Amino acid sequence: MSQSRHYPTRPIIGVGAVVFKGASVLLIQRSKPPKIGEWSLPGGAQDLGETASAAASREVLEETGVHADIIGLLDVVDYIEPDESHAIRHHYTLVDYLARWTAGEPKAASDARKAQWVALDDLDDVPLWSETRRIILLGAARLGDL
């Protein structure tokens, strides 16, 4: 039995990947709610029987055409959006992985309007959810430590 993504009865698990190619990060422009039209990390729903890391890798490929090697778990973030009456419209628990580009150039597909590499120096010019920006910078710092 699937549950609605709008006004869910429990949090929905999603996965994402912070994919780096040099000093650039892979971003998509969302084509579906929540945050439609905003830039975000490639990601989506985990399928039954699929590991979270495999789901992150699959979602990157489906949404952007980019192949990436998952390095490891980066962080877990909750996106909770109440409506005007304080009922929970959206609640996603997002499992974000750190990854490195291995092949392919971004081409929007699936749930993405656009897909492109964005230089870390240009992140301030891109409309991003504050948690997305934090996760990207955390990933860049973690890569610097590897």
N, C-alpha and C positions, 0 to 999 in steps of 0.2 A: 504494500500500500504506500503510495507516494504522498508526501504532504505538500501543501501549497507553499510557494516561496513568499507569498504575501500573507501576512498575518499567520505565521507558522505557529504550531503548538509546541515546538521545541527548536533549538538552534539547528541550523543547517550547516553541515561540514563542507567546506570548500578548500581547495588547494591553490597555491600560486607559486610562481618561481621568479626570483630575482636573477635574471640572466645577464651576465656581463660579457662584453666583447671589448677587451682593452679597457679604456676609461669611459665606455658607454654602456647604458643599460637598455634592455628591451622593454618598450612600453606599448600598450594598446589603448585605443580610444574605445570606450565601452559603447555597445549598441543596444544594451538591455539594462533595465533597472536592477539594482539601485545605481545611482550616480551615472545615469545614462549621459553620454557625451563627454564625460571626464576621462582623463588618462589614468591608467592603472597598470598593474602587473598582469601578464597573461595567467590565466587560471580558470578554474571552474569546479564542477562537481566531481566527486570521487565516485566511481562505479562500484557496485557490489562485487566483492572478490578481488578488487584491485588495491594494491598498496598505495598509500598516500604519495610516496615519491614517484611511483609509476604514473599515477594520475597527473601529477605536476608535469612530468615529462611529456605525457600524451597531450595535455591541454596546451602546452607551449607549441607543440608541433601542429595541432589542429587549428589554433587561433592565428599562428604567425608563419608556419612553414619552416621554422627554425628548429634545428636539432641542438640539444644541449645536454651536457653531462651534469647530473645532479651531484653536488658536492656533499650536501647534508642539510639537516634541519636548521633553519635560521631563526624563526620565531613563530609564535601563535598569537593571532590578533582577533579580537571580537569587534564586529561591526553591528551595532544595535541602533536601529532607527525607529523611534516612536512616532506616532501620528499626533495630530492636534489634541486628541482626547487621551493621549499617553498610552494607547494600546500599541503593542509592538508590531510595526509594519514589516520590518525585516530584522532578522538576527542570524548573522553568519559567523561561524567560528572558522577562521582562515588559517590554514597550516601552510606557512611560507618556507620554501626551500631556496638555498643558494645554488646557483648553477653557472656553468661556463658554456659559452657558445662553442659548437663544434662544426656546424655547417649550415648553409642556407642563408638567404637574405629575407628580411621581413616582408610578408605579403598578407594583408588582412584577410581573414577567413573566419568561418564559424561565428562566434559572438563578438568579433572585433570589427569596428568601422575602419580603423587605420591601425597599422603596426609599424613601428620604426625604432631605430636606435637613437637614444638621446644622450648626449655627453653629460657627464656628471656636473660639469661646470655650468650647464644650461638648465639644470633642474628647477631653479627658481623661476624660470620663464614658463614652466609647464603647470597647468592647474592640476594639482594632485591632492588627494586626501592626506592630511598630516601624518597619518600612520603609514601610508604608502611611502612617503618621503623618508620617514624614520627608518623603515625597513630597508630601503635602498641604501641609505647611508651606513646602516649597520652591516649590510652585505659587503659594501665597499671596504669598510674597516676590517671585516673578517677576512676578506681576500688578501688584504695587505698583510695580515698576520700569518697567512698560510705559506 
